[in-house]
Amino acid sequence: MIDANGRAVPARLRRLFAVWDRKGRPGQLAIGWSRSSWSTFLPVHAPLLARLPNPIDRAAVVASVRGDDERAAVEAFIAAMVWGYGRVGYGPFRTARVLTENKDAAPILREAADRVRSDGGPEAFAWLAKNRLNWLGVAFATKYLFFCSAGSSATPALVLDRLVQAWLREHAGWRVRLDWHAADYREYVHTAIEWAFELGCAPADVEYLMFADAASRNPTGQWAGPNSTGDSAAGGQPPGDARPDVMAVLDALDEAAEAFAALPATATPSDTADFERGLQQLRQIVLGHQ
């Protein structure tokens, strides 16, 4: 079956779904995080951080999304970031920077949450693209929208990050942009919906299967498998108590990766793999100076 955009379900996705289905459709494993580090950077939100489980999974983040005022929106954002960054040591710093360096962060997050519940993921994404928060990229913005849309009957919001982008490029021959291109995000969401319908699962399951498959390519990464529930740093990720100068360099490398992923020009899979390997080596070198 071909969807409205002319994209058939990739053969790789069919195989992944079949294996996952035979195993009983297990959910994504929980991920460990440093409560003390997050509390240091976000002391005002210590009560929220104390309530979040460690390790944390998608269901726990969904459960933490309560209310529809600005405070609830900020707390939902923090919970989504805790899950999204996991053991990445500069996650608390980057999250705090979004909240402190954007004077309208709270009302914008609340409006985005309202829109994703009423108008759906693609429309909320398009609105947020026009009302961007400094230091918040597509990967983590869509994580926030994803959790805010849970339980809504509107078109879902799905996570779109470098791993999903790389998977689509390799297995569907499709380069989805990561530079706030609303049309690309809309096509991605609606294509995932069509694929999910044909496979017999939820659109979020399609995203998860692509993400997990891409993550498994880096066996030392924090999302690669059973190790994802541990609390120690792995795969070139800094511990929660990493030095500020080390965190700053790692943060810059992460921004370089986001900028590369957002390039509109077509990159070959081998170019992307070389770039990712180079970044991984640089991260390991920086961590060696801890």
C-alpha positions as CSV (number, residue, x, y, z in Angstrom):
1,M,0.0,0.0,0.0
2,I,1.2,3.5,-0.9
3,D,0.3,6.5,1.3
4,A,-1.0,9.8,0.1
5,N,2.6,11.0,-0.3
6,G,3.6,8.0,-2.4
7,R,5.6,6.4,0.4
8,A,5.2,2.7,0.9
9,V,5.9,1.2,4.3
10,P,9.6,0.5,4.2
11,A,10.6,-3.2,4.2
12,R,12.8,-2.6,7.2
13,L,9.9,-1.2,9.2
14,R,7.8,-4.2,8.3
15,R,10.5,-6.5,9.7
16,L,11.0,-4.5,12.8
17,F,7.2,-4.5,13.5
18,A,7.0,-8.2,13.0
19,V,9.7,-8.9,15.5
20,W,8.3,-6.4,18.0
21,D,4.8,-7.8,17.6
22,R,6.0,-11.3,18.3
23,K,7.7,-10.2,21.5
24,G,4.4,-8.7,22.8
25,R,5.1,-5.1,21.7
26,P,7.4,-4.1,24.6
27,G,7.7,-0.4,25.4
28,Q,10.9,1.6,25.4
29,L,13.1,1.0,28.4
30,A,13.4,3.6,31.1
31,I,16.4,5.9,31.2
32,G,18.4,7.0,34.3
33,W,19.1,10.6,35.0
34,S,20.9,12.7,37.7
35,R,18.4,14.2,40.0
36,S,21.0,16.2,41.9
37,S,22.3,17.8,38.7
38,W,18.8,18.8,37.5
39,S,18.0,20.2,40.9
40,T,21.2,22.2,40.9
41,F,20.3,23.9,37.6
42,L,16.5,24.1,38.3
43,P,16.2,24.6,42.1
44,V,12.8,26.3,41.8
45,H,11.5,23.0,40.4
46,A,13.0,20.7,42.9
47,P,9.6,19.5,44.1
48,L,8.7,18.3,40.6
49,L,12.1,16.7,40.1
50,A,11.7,14.9,43.5
51,R,8.4,13.4,42.2
52,L,9.8,12.1,38.9
53,P,10.9,8.5,38.9
54,N,14.5,7.5,38.3
55,P,14.8,5.8,35.8
56,I,12.1,7.5,33.9
57,D,10.1,6.2,30.9
58,R,7.6,7.7,28.4
59,A,4.6,6.7,30.5
60,A,6.0,8.5,33.6
61,V,6.4,11.7,31.5
62,V,2.8,11.4,30.2
63,A,1.6,11.0,33.8
64,S,3.4,14.2,34.9
65,V,1.6,16.3,32.2
66,R,-1.1,17.8,34.3
67,G,-3.2,21.0,34.0
68,D,-3.3,23.6,31.3
69,D,-1.7,26.7,32.9
70,E,1.8,28.1,32.5
71,R,3.2,26.3,35.5
72,A,1.9,23.0,34.2
73,A,3.4,23.7,30.8
74,V,6.8,24.4,32.3
75,E,6.7,21.3,34.4
76,A,5.7,19.2,31.4
77,F,8.6,20.7,29.5
78,I,11.0,19.8,32.3
79,A,9.8,16.3,32.6
80,A,10.1,15.8,28.8
81,M,13.6,17.2,28.8
82,V,14.6,14.9,31.7
83,W,13.5,11.9,29.7
84,G,14.9,13.2,26.5
85,Y,18.4,14.0,27.8
86,G,18.6,11.0,30.1
87,R,22.2,10.7,31.3
88,V,23.5,13.5,29.1
89,G,25.3,15.8,31.6
90,Y,24.5,19.1,29.9
91,G,20.8,18.4,29.7
92,P,19.9,20.4,32.9
93,F,22.0,23.3,31.7
94,R,20.4,23.4,28.3
95,T,16.9,23.1,29.7
96,A,17.5,25.9,32.3
97,R,18.9,28.1,29.5
98,V,15.7,27.7,27.5
99,L,13.6,28.7,30.5
100,T,15.8,31.6,31.7
101,E,16.9,33.2,28.5
102,N,13.4,33.4,26.9
103,K,11.3,35.8,28.9
104,D,8.2,34.4,27.2
105,A,9.1,30.7,27.7
106,A,6.2,29.9,30.0
107,P,3.4,31.4,27.9
108,I,4.8,30.1,24.7
109,L,5.0,26.6,26.1
110,R,1.5,26.8,27.4
111,E,0.2,28.0,24.0
112,A,2.0,25.3,22.2
113,A,0.5,22.7,24.6
114,D,-3.0,24.1,24.0
115,R,-2.6,24.1,20.2
116,V,-1.2,20.5,20.0
117,R,-4.3,19.3,22.0
118,S,-6.8,21.3,20.0
119,D,-5.3,21.6,16.5
120,G,-2.9,18.6,16.4
121,G,0.9,18.1,16.1
122,P,1.6,19.6,12.7
123,E,-0.3,22.8,13.4
124,A,1.3,23.2,16.8
125,F,4.7,22.6,15.2
126,A,4.0,25.3,12.6
127,W,2.9,27.8,15.3
128,L,6.0,27.0,17.4
129,A,8.2,27.4,14.3
130,K,7.0,31.0,14.1
131,N,7.3,31.6,17.8
132,R,10.5,29.8,18.5
133,L,12.3,29.7,21.9
134,N,16.0,30.3,21.7
135,W,18.1,27.2,22.3
136,L,15.2,24.8,21.7
137,G,15.6,22.8,18.5
138,V,13.2,20.6,16.6
139,A,14.3,17.3,18.3
140,F,13.5,18.4,21.8
141,A,10.6,20.7,20.9
142,T,8.8,17.7,19.3
143,K,9.5,15.6,22.4
144,Y,7.6,18.3,24.4
145,L,4.7,18.4,21.8
146,F,4.6,14.6,21.8
147,F,4.0,14.3,25.5
148,C,1.5,17.2,25.5
149,S,-0.5,15.5,22.8
150,A,-0.9,12.3,24.7
151,G,-4.5,11.4,25.1
152,S,-5.7,14.0,22.6
153,S,-8.0,13.0,19.7
154,A,-6.3,15.5,17.4
155,T,-3.6,14.6,14.9
156,P,-0.6,13.4,17.1
157,A,2.7,15.1,17.5
158,L,5.6,12.7,16.9
159,V,9.2,13.0,18.0
160,L,11.6,14.0,15.1
161,D,15.2,13.9,15.9
162,R,18.5,13.0,14.3
163,L,18.1,9.3,14.8
164,V,14.6,9.2,13.2
165,Q,15.9,11.5,10.4
166,A,18.8,9.2,9.7
167,W,16.6,6.1,9.7
168,L,14.2,7.6,7.2
169,R,17.0,8.7,4.9
170,E,18.6,5.2,5.0
171,H,15.5,3.0,4.8
172,A,12.9,5.2,3.1
173,G,15.2,7.2,0.8
174,W,13.6,10.3,2.4
175,R,15.5,13.3,3.9
176,V,13.2,15.1,6.4
177,R,14.6,18.5,7.4
178,L,15.3,19.4,11.0
179,D,15.3,23.2,10.6
180,W,11.7,23.9,11.6
181,H,10.3,23.2,8.1
182,A,6.6,22.8,8.9
183,A,5.7,21.1,5.6
184,D,8.3,18.4,6.2
185,Y,7.1,17.8,9.7
186,R,3.4,17.6,8.5
187,E,4.4,15.1,5.9
188,Y,6.4,13.0,8.4
189,V,3.5,12.9,10.8
190,H,0.9,12.0,8.2
191,T,3.1,9.4,6.6
192,A,3.7,7.8,10.0
193,I,-0.1,7.7,10.6
194,E,-0.6,5.9,7.3
195,W,2.2,3.4,8.0
196,A,0.8,2.8,11.5
197,F,-2.7,2.1,10.0
198,E,-1.3,-0.4,7.6
199,L,0.8,-2.2,10.2
200,G,-1.9,-2.1,12.9
201,C,-0.2,0.0,15.6
202,A,-0.2,3.6,16.8
203,P,1.8,6.3,15.0
204,A,4.0,6.7,18.1
205,D,4.9,3.0,17.8
206,V,6.2,3.7,14.2
207,E,8.4,6.5,15.6
208,Y,9.6,4.3,18.4
209,L,10.6,1.4,16.1
210,M,12.6,3.7,13.8
211,F,14.2,5.4,16.7
212,A,15.1,2.2,18.5
213,D,16.5,0.7,15.3
214,A,18.7,3.7,14.7
215,A,19.8,3.8,18.3
216,S,20.9,0.1,18.2
217,R,23.5,1.1,15.7
218,N,25.5,2.6,18.5
219,P,25.7,-0.3,21.1
220,T,27.4,2.0,23.7
221,G,24.7,4.7,23.5
222,Q,22.3,5.3,26.3
223,W,19.3,4.2,24.3
224,A,20.8,1.1,22.7
225,G,19.3,-1.6,24.8
226,P,19.2,-3.1,28.3
227,N,21.9,-0.7,29.5
228,S,19.5,2.2,29.1
229,T,18.2,1.9,32.6
230,G,21.6,2.3,34.2
231,D,22.8,5.5,36.0
232,S,26.4,5.6,34.8
233,A,27.5,7.6,31.8
234,A,28.0,5.7,28.5
235,G,28.6,6.2,24.9
236,G,30.5,9.5,25.1
237,Q,27.9,11.0,27.5
238,P,29.1,13.2,30.4
239,P,28.2,12.4,33.9
240,G,25.9,14.7,35.8
241,D,28.8,16.3,37.6
242,A,30.8,17.1,34.5
243,R,32.9,20.3,34.7
244,P,31.3,23.4,33.3
245,D,34.0,23.8,30.6
246,V,33.6,20.2,29.5
247,M,29.9,20.6,29.4
248,A,30.2,23.7,27.3
249,V,32.4,21.9,24.7
250,L,30.1,18.9,24.6
251,D,27.1,21.3,24.2
252,A,28.8,22.9,21.2
253,L,29.4,19.5,19.6
254,D,25.8,18.7,20.1
255,E,24.8,22.0,18.4
256,A,27.1,21.2,15.5
257,A,25.3,17.8,15.1
258,E,21.9,19.6,15.1
259,A,23.2,22.1,12.5
260,F,24.5,19.3,10.3
261,A,21.2,17.4,10.5
262,A,19.3,20.6,9.5
263,L,21.3,21.1,6.3
264,P,18.9,21.2,3.4
265,A,21.5,19.7,1.0
266,T,21.4,16.0,0.5
267,A,24.1,14.1,2.4
268,T,24.9,10.4,1.7
269,P,24.5,7.8,4.4
270,S,28.3,7.4,4.4
271,D,28.9,11.1,4.9
272,T,26.5,11.1,7.8
273,A,28.1,8.1,9.4
274,D,31.5,9.6,9.1
275,F,30.3,12.8,10.7
276,E,28.7,11.0,13.6
277,R,31.8,8.9,14.1
278,G,33.9,12.0,14.2
279,L,31.6,13.7,16.7
280,Q,31.7,10.5,18.9
281,Q,35.5,10.5,18.8
282,L,35.6,14.2,19.7
283,R,33.2,13.6,22.7
284,Q,35.4,10.9,24.0
285,I,38.5,13.1,23.7
286,V,36.8,15.9,25.6
287,L,35.6,13.5,28.3
288,G,39.1,12.3,28.7
289,H,40.0,15.7,30.1
290,Q,37.5,15.4,33.0
